[in-house]
């Protein structure tokens, strides 16, 4: 199969097909998932070039957004 960007649904289908042994041409579904998944991308960036990785956090509530934005110095946090 050939995978192209198109949102989370095609990505998740590509991951399932890859798990089922369907050959992927080009970028692997796992590599695409790393680029799409904020947590995995942050981990990969920190491993490869920790000094070059921009400060970031993952928030799931409004309170977390404000607290974490303030922590990293984002204007959203009033810093």
C-alpha positions, 0 to 999 in steps of 0.5 A: 500500500501507499500511505499519504497524509489525510488525517487520523483515520487513514493513519490508524488504518495504515497502522492496522494494515501494517500490523496485519503484514500489508507491505507499505511503500515509502514512509512506514506507518510507524514513522508517520505516527511518530510525526503525527503523535505529539508525545512520540515526536517530543520524545524522538526530538529529545533523544536526537537533539535535546538542545534543539527541541523546543519546550513543549507540553501536552495538556488535556484540560483548559487548566493544564493548558494555562499552567503548562503554557505559563511553565514554558513561557508561552504568551497563552500562560501570561508570561 
